[in-house]
Amino acid sequence: MIEPYLEVAGFLHVSLMLKAVNWIPHLLACCSVHQWMSQSLQDQWSLTIGATF
């Protein structure tokens, strides 16, 4: 009686794992872009402050 539920749960688990694997590069790209943008913004900010004072 429980076997169909186990099959569905296993299928959902596998599909979620595949989705996670597909999303990992997107998440890494978003994180690296965010990090790069914040770093470049900090550089610009320090340059602006350095030029002002």
CHARMM-style PDB file with segment names, atoms N, HN, CA, C and O in Angstrom:
ATOM      1  N   MET     1       0.817  -1.210   0.000  1.00  0.00      PROA
ATOM      2  CA  MET     1       0.000   0.000   0.000  1.00  0.00      PROA
ATOM      3  C   MET     1       0.846   1.253   0.000  1.00  0.00      PROA
ATOM      4  O   MET     1       0.484   2.263  -0.605  1.00  0.00      PROA
ATOM      5  N   ILE     2       1.980   1.181   0.685  1.00  0.00      PROA
ATOM      6  HN  ILE     2       2.273   0.361   1.176  1.00  0.00      PROA
ATOM      7  CA  ILE     2       2.833   2.364   0.789  1.00  0.00      PROA
ATOM      8  C   ILE     2       3.709   2.514  -0.453  1.00  0.00      PROA
ATOM      9  O   ILE     2       4.199   3.607  -0.735  1.00  0.00      PROA
ATOM     10  N   GLU     3       3.909   1.423  -1.198  1.00  0.00      PROA
ATOM     11  HN  GLU     3       3.510   0.535  -0.969  1.00  0.00      PROA
ATOM     12  CA  GLU     3       4.859   1.450  -2.314  1.00  0.00      PROA
ATOM     13  C   GLU     3       4.579   2.550  -3.337  1.00  0.00      PROA
ATOM     14  O   GLU     3       5.524   3.218  -3.758  1.00  0.00      PROA
ATOM     15  N   PRO     4       3.318   2.778  -3.765  1.00  0.00      PROA
ATOM     16  CA  PRO     4       3.109   3.882  -4.721  1.00  0.00      PROA
ATOM     17  C   PRO     4       3.548   5.226  -4.162  1.00  0.00      PROA
ATOM     18  O   PRO     4       4.107   6.051  -4.885  1.00  0.00      PROA
ATOM     19  N   TYR     5       3.297   5.447  -2.883  1.00  0.00      PROA
ATOM     20  HN  TYR     5       2.842   4.777  -2.296  1.00  0.00      PROA
ATOM     21  CA  TYR     5       3.727   6.704  -2.274  1.00  0.00      PROA
ATOM     22  C   TYR     5       5.246   6.817  -2.280  1.00  0.00      PROA
ATOM     23  O   TYR     5       5.801   7.887  -2.527  1.00  0.00      PROA
ATOM     24  N   LEU     6       5.911   5.695  -2.003  1.00  0.00      PROA
ATOM     25  HN  LEU     6       5.460   4.825  -1.802  1.00  0.00      PROA
ATOM     26  CA  LEU     6       7.372   5.713  -2.029  1.00  0.00      PROA
ATOM     27  C   LEU     6       7.876   6.011  -3.436  1.00  0.00      PROA
ATOM     28  O   LEU     6       8.847   6.746  -3.612  1.00  0.00      PROA
ATOM     29  N   GLU     7       7.210   5.436  -4.436  1.00  0.00      PROA
ATOM     30  HN  GLU     7       6.421   4.839  -4.293  1.00  0.00      PROA
ATOM     31  CA  GLU     7       7.619   5.711  -5.819  1.00  0.00      PROA
ATOM     32  C   GLU     7       7.458   7.184  -6.138  1.00  0.00      PROA
ATOM     33  O   GLU     7       8.354   7.803  -6.712  1.00  0.00      PROA
ATOM     34  N   VAL     8       6.307   7.752  -5.763  1.00  0.00      PROA
ATOM     35  HN  VAL     8       5.579   7.249  -5.297  1.00  0.00      PROA
ATOM     36  CA  VAL     8       6.068   9.178  -6.032  1.00  0.00      PROA
ATOM     37  C   VAL     8       7.079  10.029  -5.280  1.00  0.00      PROA
ATOM     38  O   VAL     8       7.619  10.989  -5.829  1.00  0.00      PROA
ATOM     39  N   ALA     9       7.337   9.676  -4.017  1.00  0.00      PROA
ATOM     40  HN  ALA     9       6.899   8.896  -3.571  1.00  0.00      PROA
ATOM     41  CA  ALA     9       8.300  10.442  -3.227  1.00  0.00      PROA
ATOM     42  C   ALA     9       9.690  10.352  -3.848  1.00  0.00      PROA
ATOM     43  O   ALA     9      10.408  11.350  -3.918  1.00  0.00      PROA
ATOM     44  N   GLY    10      10.072   9.152  -4.300  1.00  0.00      PROA
ATOM     45  HN  GLY    10       9.489   8.342  -4.243  1.00  0.00      PROA
ATOM     46  CA  GLY    10      11.372   9.004  -4.940  1.00  0.00      PROA
ATOM     47  C   GLY    10      11.465   9.810  -6.220  1.00  0.00      PROA
ATOM     48  O   GLY    10      12.491  10.431  -6.498  1.00  0.00      PROA
ATOM     49  N   PHE    11      10.380   9.802  -7.009  1.00  0.00      PROA
ATOM     50  HN  PHE    11       9.546   9.298  -6.783  1.00  0.00      PROA
ATOM     51  CA  PHE    11      10.376  10.567  -8.249  1.00  0.00      PROA
ATOM     52  C   PHE    11      10.478  12.061  -7.961  1.00  0.00      PROA
ATOM     53  O   PHE    11      11.231  12.778  -8.620  1.00  0.00      PROA
ATOM     54  N   LEU    12       9.713  12.526  -6.969  1.00  0.00      PROA
ATOM     55  HN  LEU    12       9.101  11.944  -6.434  1.00  0.00      PROA
ATOM     56  CA  LEU    12       9.774  13.944  -6.608  1.00  0.00      PROA
ATOM     57  C   LEU    12      11.171  14.307  -6.126  1.00  0.00      PROA
ATOM     58  O   LEU    12      11.698  15.366  -6.464  1.00  0.00      PROA
ATOM     59  N   HSD    13      11.765  13.422  -5.335  1.00  0.00      PROA
ATOM     60  HN  HSD    13      11.337  12.562  -5.060  1.00  0.00      PROA
ATOM     61  CA  HSD    13      13.109  13.684  -4.821  1.00  0.00      PROA
ATOM     62  C   HSD    13      14.098  13.810  -5.973  1.00  0.00      PROA
ATOM     63  O   HSD    13      14.920  14.726  -5.993  1.00  0.00      PROA
ATOM     64  N   VAL    14      14.017  12.886  -6.938  1.00  0.00      PROA
ATOM     65  HN  VAL    14      13.350  12.141  -6.922  1.00  0.00      PROA
ATOM     66  CA  VAL    14      14.945  12.915  -8.075  1.00  0.00      PROA
ATOM     67  C   VAL    14      14.721  14.172  -8.905  1.00  0.00      PROA
ATOM     68  O   VAL    14      15.682  14.819  -9.319  1.00  0.00      PROA
ATOM     69  N   SER    15      13.458  14.523  -9.150  1.00  0.00      PROA
ATOM     70  HN  SER    15      12.677  13.997  -8.813  1.00  0.00      PROA
ATOM     71  CA  SER    15      13.195  15.708  -9.971  1.00  0.00      PROA
ATOM     72  C   SER    15      13.648  16.970  -9.245  1.00  0.00      PROA
ATOM     73  O   SER    15      14.160  17.897  -9.872  1.00  0.00      PROA
ATOM     74  N   LEU    16      13.462  17.012  -7.928  1.00  0.00      PROA
ATOM     75  HN  LEU    16      13.045  16.259  -7.418  1.00  0.00      PROA
ATOM     76  CA  LEU    16      13.940  18.168  -7.169  1.00  0.00      PROA
ATOM     77  C   LEU    16      15.458  18.247  -7.205  1.00  0.00      PROA
ATOM     78  O   LEU    16      16.023  19.336  -7.310  1.00  0.00      PROA
ATOM     79  N   MET    17      16.123  17.092  -7.118  1.00  0.00      PROA
ATOM     80  HN  MET    17      15.664  16.208  -7.032  1.00  0.00      PROA
ATOM     81  CA  MET    17      17.576  17.080  -7.191  1.00  0.00      PROA
ATOM     82  C   MET    17      18.039  17.598  -8.550  1.00  0.00      PROA
ATOM     83  O   MET    17      18.981  18.387  -8.634  1.00  0.00      PROA
ATOM     84  N   LEU    18      17.372  17.150  -9.613  1.00  0.00      PROA
ATOM     85  HN  LEU    18      16.607  16.509  -9.545  1.00  0.00      PROA
ATOM     86  CA  LEU    18      17.747  17.609 -10.951  1.00  0.00      PROA
ATOM     87  C   LEU    18      17.516  19.110 -11.077  1.00  0.00      PROA
ATOM     88  O   LEU    18      18.339  19.821 -11.655  1.00  0.00      PROA
ATOM     89  N   LYS    19      16.397  19.592 -10.538  1.00  0.00      PROA
ATOM     90  HN  LYS    19      15.729  19.014 -10.069  1.00  0.00      PROA
ATOM     91  CA  LYS    19      16.149  21.035 -10.587  1.00  0.00      PROA
ATOM     92  C   LYS    19      17.217  21.785  -9.813  1.00  0.00      PROA
ATOM     93  O   LYS    19      17.687  22.832 -10.258  1.00  0.00      PROA
ATOM     94  N   ALA    20      17.603  21.259  -8.661  1.00  0.00      PROA
ATOM     95  HN  ALA    20      17.221  20.408  -8.300  1.00  0.00      PROA
ATOM     96  CA  ALA    20      18.645  21.908  -7.868  1.00  0.00      PROA
ATOM     97  C   ALA    20      19.951  21.946  -8.653  1.00  0.00      PROA
ATOM     98  O   ALA    20      20.644  22.963  -8.663  1.00  0.00      PROA
ATOM     99  N   VAL    21      20.287  20.832  -9.313  1.00  0.00      PROA
ATOM    100  HN  VAL    21      19.723  20.006  -9.305  1.00  0.00      PROA
ATOM    101  CA  VAL    21      21.518  20.790 -10.106  1.00  0.00      PROA
ATOM    102  C   VAL    21      21.444  21.805 -11.241  1.00  0.00      PROA
ATOM    103  O   VAL    21      22.441  22.447 -11.569  1.00  0.00      PROA
ATOM    104  N   ASN    22      20.258  21.951 -11.844  1.00  0.00      PROA
ATOM    105  HN  ASN    22      19.448  21.429 -11.578  1.00  0.00      PROA
ATOM    106  CA  ASN    22      20.107  22.934 -12.914  1.00  0.00      PROA
ATOM    107  C   ASN    22      20.191  24.356 -12.378  1.00  0.00      PROA
ATOM    108  O   ASN    22      20.660  25.252 -13.080  1.00  0.00      PROA
ATOM    109  N   TRP    23      19.745  24.574 -11.147  1.00  0.00      PROA
ATOM    110  HN  TRP    23      19.364  23.846 -10.577  1.00  0.00      PROA
ATOM    111  CA  TRP    23      19.728  25.932 -10.593  1.00  0.00      PROA
ATOM    112  C   TRP    23      21.067  26.357 -10.033  1.00  0.00      PROA
ATOM    113  O   TRP    23      21.343  27.553  -9.933  1.00  0.00      PROA
ATOM    114  N   ILE    24      21.923  25.383  -9.658  1.00  0.00      PROA
ATOM    115  HN  ILE    24      21.700  24.412  -9.739  1.00  0.00      PROA
ATOM    116  CA  ILE    24      23.192  25.743  -9.013  1.00  0.00      PROA
ATOM    117  C   ILE    24      24.021  26.706  -9.869  1.00  0.00      PROA
ATOM    118  O   ILE    24      24.507  27.700  -9.329  1.00  0.00      PROA
ATOM    119  N   PRO    25      24.212  26.466 -11.178  1.00  0.00      PROA
ATOM    120  CA  PRO    25      24.993  27.427 -11.969  1.00  0.00      PROA
ATOM    121  C   PRO    25      24.361  28.812 -11.987  1.00  0.00      PROA
ATOM    122  O   PRO    25      25.071  29.816 -11.931  1.00  0.00      PROA
ATOM    123  N   HSD    26      23.020  28.879 -12.066  1.00  0.00      PROA
ATOM    124  HN  HSD    26      22.444  28.063 -12.112  1.00  0.00      PROA
ATOM    125  CA  HSD    26      22.351  30.180 -12.057  1.00  0.00      PROA
ATOM    126  C   HSD    26      22.615  30.898 -10.740  1.00  0.00      PROA
ATOM    127  O   HSD    26      22.925  32.089 -10.724  1.00  0.00      PROA
ATOM    128  N   LEU    27      22.490  30.164  -9.633  1.00  0.00      PROA
ATOM    129  HN  LEU    27      22.239  29.196  -9.645  1.00  0.00      PROA
ATOM    130  CA  LEU    27      22.724  30.778  -8.329  1.00  0.00      PROA
ATOM    131  C   LEU    27      24.166  31.245  -8.204  1.00  0.00      PROA
ATOM    132  O   LEU    27      24.427  32.336  -7.698  1.00  0.00      PROA
ATOM    133  N   LEU    28      25.107  30.416  -8.665  1.00  0.00      PROA
ATOM    134  HN  LEU    28      24.895  29.530  -9.075  1.00  0.00      PROA
ATOM    135  CA  LEU    28      26.512  30.806  -8.594  1.00  0.00      PROA
ATOM    136  C   LEU    28      26.763  32.043  -9.445  1.00  0.00      PROA
ATOM    137  O   LEU    28      27.487  32.949  -9.031  1.00  0.00      PROA
ATOM    138  N   ALA    29      26.166  32.082 -10.634  1.00  0.00      PROA
ATOM    139  HN  ALA    29      25.578  31.346 -10.969  1.00  0.00      PROA
ATOM    140  CA  ALA    29      26.344  33.238 -11.506  1.00  0.00      PROA
ATOM    141  C   ALA    29      25.771  34.485 -10.849  1.00  0.00      PROA
ATOM    142  O   ALA    29      26.398  35.544 -10.866  1.00  0.00      PROA
ATOM    143  N   CYS    30      24.570  34.360 -10.266  1.00  0.00      PROA
ATOM    144  HN  CYS    30      24.061  33.500 -10.253  1.00  0.00      PROA
ATOM    145  CA  CYS    30      23.961  35.516  -9.601  1.00  0.00      PROA
ATOM    146  C   CYS    30      24.830  35.989  -8.448  1.00  0.00      PROA
ATOM    147  O   CYS    30      25.035  37.190  -8.269  1.00  0.00      PROA
ATOM    148  N   CYS    31      25.343  35.042  -7.665  1.00  0.00      PROA
ATOM    149  HN  CYS    31      25.177  34.067  -7.811  1.00  0.00      PROA
ATOM    150  CA  CYS    31      26.175  35.414  -6.520  1.00  0.00      PROA
ATOM    151  C   CYS    31      27.456  36.094  -6.987  1.00  0.00      PROA
ATOM    152  O   CYS    31      27.865  37.102  -6.409  1.00  0.00      PROA
ATOM    153  N   SER    32      28.092  35.560  -8.022  1.00  0.00      PROA
ATOM    154  HN  SER    32      27.760  34.741  -8.491  1.00  0.00      PROA
ATOM    155  CA  SER    32      29.351  36.142  -8.474  1.00  0.00      PROA
ATOM    156  C   SER    32      29.113  37.523  -9.076  1.00  0.00      PROA
ATOM    157  O   SER    32      29.911  38.437  -8.868  1.00  0.00      PROA
ATOM    158  N   VAL    33      28.016  37.680  -9.825  1.00  0.00      PROA
ATOM    159  HN  VAL    33      27.368  36.938  -9.994  1.00  0.00      PROA
ATOM    160  CA  VAL    33      27.702  38.998 -10.395  1.00  0.00      PROA
ATOM    161  C   VAL    33      27.422  39.985  -9.279  1.00  0.00      PROA
ATOM    162  O   VAL    33      27.890  41.122  -9.327  1.00  0.00      PROA
ATOM    163  N   HSD    34      26.659  39.562  -8.267  1.00  0.00      PROA
ATOM    164  HN  HSD    34      26.278  38.638  -8.229  1.00  0.00      PROA
ATOM    165  CA  HSD    34      26.350  40.446  -7.143  1.00  0.00      PROA
ATOM    166  C   HSD    34      27.625  40.842  -6.412  1.00  0.00      PROA
ATOM    167  O   HSD    34      27.814  42.003  -6.050  1.00  0.00      PROA
ATOM    168  N   GLN    35      28.500  39.857  -6.200  1.00  0.00      PROA
ATOM    169  HN  GLN    35      28.346  38.914  -6.495  1.00  0.00      PROA
ATOM    170  CA  GLN    35      29.758  40.132  -5.510  1.00  0.00      PROA
ATOM    171  C   GLN    35      30.610  41.099  -6.331  1.00  0.00      PROA
ATOM    172  O   GLN    35      31.194  42.038  -5.789  1.00  0.00      PROA
ATOM    173  N   TRP    36      30.676  40.861  -7.650  1.00  0.00      PROA
ATOM    174  HN  TRP    36      30.201  40.098  -8.090  1.00  0.00      PROA
ATOM    175  CA  TRP    36      31.477  41.729  -8.511  1.00  0.00      PROA
ATOM    176  C   TRP    36      30.911  43.145  -8.520  1.00  0.00      PROA
ATOM    177  O   TRP    36      31.660  44.121  -8.462  1.00  0.00      PROA
ATOM    178  N   MET    37      29.569  43.252  -8.592  1.00  0.00      PROA
ATOM    179  HN  MET    37      28.961  42.460  -8.639  1.00  0.00      PROA
ATOM    180  CA  MET    37      28.947  44.575  -8.613  1.00  0.00      PROA
ATOM    181  C   MET    37      29.197  45.309  -7.307  1.00  0.00      PROA
ATOM    182  O   MET    37      29.534  46.493  -7.319  1.00  0.00      PROA
ATOM    183  N   SER    38      29.038  44.624  -6.179  1.00  0.00      PROA
ATOM    184  HN  SER    38      28.764  43.662  -6.169  1.00  0.00      PROA
ATOM    185  CA  SER    38      29.260  45.294  -4.899  1.00  0.00      PROA
ATOM    186  C   SER    38      30.733  45.689  -4.776  1.00  0.00      PROA
ATOM    187  O   SER    38      31.047  46.751  -4.238  1.00  0.00      PROA
ATOM    188  N   GLN    39      31.638  44.839  -5.273  1.00  0.00      PROA
ATOM    189  HN  GLN    39      31.383  43.976  -5.710  1.00  0.00      PROA
ATOM    190  CA  GLN    39      33.062  45.155  -5.209  1.00  0.00      PROA
ATOM    191  C   GLN    39      33.373  46.375  -6.066  1.00  0.00      PROA
ATOM    192  O   GLN    39      34.094  47.270  -5.625  1.00  0.00      PROA
ATOM    193  N   SER    40      32.835  46.425  -7.293  1.00  0.00      PROA
ATOM    194  HN  SER    40      32.248  45.699  -7.651  1.00  0.00      PROA
ATOM    195  CA  SER    40      33.104  47.564  -8.166  1.00  0.00      PROA
ATOM    196  C   SER    40      32.459  48.824  -7.604  1.00  0.00      PROA
ATOM    197  O   SER    40      33.019  49.912  -7.732  1.00  0.00      PROA
ATOM    198  N   LEU    41      31.283  48.692  -6.983  1.00  0.00      PROA
ATOM    199  HN  LEU    41      30.828  47.808  -6.880  1.00  0.00      PROA
ATOM    200  CA  LEU    41      30.653  49.855  -6.358  1.00  0.00      PROA
ATOM    201  C   LEU    41      31.505  50.369  -5.205  1.00  0.00      PROA
ATOM    202  O   LEU    41      31.649  51.579  -5.031  1.00  0.00      PROA
ATOM    203  N   GLN    42      32.068  49.462  -4.421  1.00  0.00      PROA
ATOM    204  HN  GLN    42      31.952  48.479  -4.563  1.00  0.00      PROA
ATOM    205  CA  GLN    42      32.943  49.879  -3.327  1.00  0.00      PROA
ATOM    206  C   GLN    42      34.174  50.590  -3.884  1.00  0.00      PROA
ATOM    207  O   GLN    42      34.611  51.601  -3.336  1.00  0.00      PROA
ATOM    208  N   ASP    43      34.731  50.062  -4.971  1.00  0.00      PROA
ATOM    209  HN  ASP    43      34.376  49.241  -5.417  1.00  0.00      PROA
ATOM    210  CA  ASP    43      35.900  50.696  -5.578  1.00  0.00      PROA
ATOM    211  C   ASP    43      35.552  52.099  -6.058  1.00  0.00      PROA
ATOM    212  O   ASP    43      36.295  53.047  -5.802  1.00  0.00      PROA
ATOM    213  N   GLN    44      34.420  52.235  -6.755  1.00  0.00      PROA
ATOM    214  HN  GLN    44      33.816  51.466  -6.962  1.00  0.00      PROA
ATOM    215  CA  GLN    44      34.005  53.554  -7.233  1.00  0.00      PROA
ATOM    216  C   GLN    44      33.777  54.497  -6.059  1.00  0.00      PROA
ATOM    217  O   GLN    44      34.167  55.664  -6.106  1.00  0.00      PROA
ATOM    218  N   TRP    45      33.144  53.984  -5.005  1.00  0.00      PROA
ATOM    219  HN  TRP    45      32.828  53.036  -4.967  1.00  0.00      PROA
ATOM    220  CA  TRP    45      32.849  54.807  -3.834  1.00  0.00      PROA
ATOM    221  C   TRP    45      34.144  55.288  -3.189  1.00  0.00      PROA
ATOM    222  O   TRP    45      34.258  56.460  -2.829  1.00  0.00      PROA
ATOM    223  N   SER    46      35.119  54.395  -3.039  1.00  0.00      PROA
ATOM    224  HN  SER    46      35.026  53.443  -3.331  1.00  0.00      PROA
ATOM    225  CA  SER    46      36.386  54.785  -2.418  1.00  0.00      PROA
ATOM    226  C   SER    46      37.131  55.763  -3.326  1.00  0.00      PROA
ATOM    227  O   SER    46      37.778  56.688  -2.835  1.00  0.00      PROA
ATOM    228  N   LEU    47      37.047  55.570  -4.642  1.00  0.00      PROA
ATOM    229  HN  LEU    47      36.521  54.819  -5.041  1.00  0.00      PROA
ATOM    230  CA  LEU    47      37.673  56.518  -5.561  1.00  0.00      PROA
ATOM    231  C   LEU    47      37.012  57.883  -5.446  1.00  0.00      PROA
ATOM    232  O   LEU    47      37.692  58.909  -5.439  1.00  0.00      PROA
ATOM    233  N   THR    48      35.682  57.894  -5.355  1.00  0.00      PROA
ATOM    234  HN  THR    48      35.130  57.061  -5.360  1.00  0.00      PROA
ATOM    235  CA  THR    48      34.957  59.163  -5.234  1.00  0.00      PROA
ATOM    236  C   THR    48      35.330  59.864  -3.939  1.00  0.00      PROA
ATOM    237  O   THR    48      35.584  61.069  -3.932  1.00  0.00      PROA
ATOM    238  N   ILE    49      35.363  59.114  -2.842  1.00  0.00      PROA
ATOM    239  HN  ILE    49      35.156  58.136  -2.847  1.00  0.00      PROA
ATOM    240  CA  ILE    49      35.715  59.715  -1.551  1.00  0.00      PROA
ATOM    241  C   ILE    49      37.160  60.194  -1.585  1.00  0.00      PROA
ATOM    242  O   ILE    49      37.478  61.269  -1.077  1.00  0.00      PROA
ATOM    243  N   GLY    50      38.039  59.382  -2.190  1.00  0.00      PROA
ATOM    244  HN  GLY    50      37.780  58.508  -2.602  1.00  0.00      PROA
ATOM    245  CA  GLY    50      39.441  59.770  -2.268  1.00  0.00      PROA
ATOM    246  C   GLY    50      39.624  61.033  -3.101  1.00  0.00      PROA
ATOM    247  O   GLY    50      40.480  61.860  -2.786  1.00  0.00      PROA
ATOM    248  N   ALA    51      38.833  61.192  -4.158  1.00  0.00      PROA
ATOM    249  HN  ALA    51      38.138  60.520  -4.413  1.00  0.00      PROA
ATOM    250  CA  ALA    51      38.947  62.379  -4.998  1.00  0.00      PROA
ATOM    251  C   ALA    51      38.342  63.592  -4.301  1.00  0.00      PROA
ATOM    252  O   ALA    51      38.777  64.722  -4.527  1.00  0.00      PROA
ATOM    253  N   THR    52      37.337  63.361  -3.451  1.00  0.00      PROA
ATOM    254  HN  THR    52      36.984  62.444  -3.267  1.00  0.00      PROA
ATOM    255  CA  THR    52      36.664  64.493  -2.804  1.00  0.00      PROA
ATOM    256  C   THR    52      37.526  65.088  -1.706  1.00  0.00      PROA
ATOM    257  O   THR    52      37.601  66.308  -1.566  1.00  0.00      PROA
ATOM    258  N   PHE    53      38.189  64.220  -0.913  1.00  0.00      PROA
ATOM    259  HN  PHE    53      38.129  63.229  -1.027  1.00  0.00      PROA
ATOM    260  CA  PHE    53      38.956  64.734   0.225  1.00  0.00      PROA
ATOM    261  C   PHE    53      40.425  64.844  -0.111  1.00  0.00      PROA
ATOM    262  OT1 PHE    53      41.222  65.260   0.730  1.00  0.00      PROA
TER     263      PHE     53
END
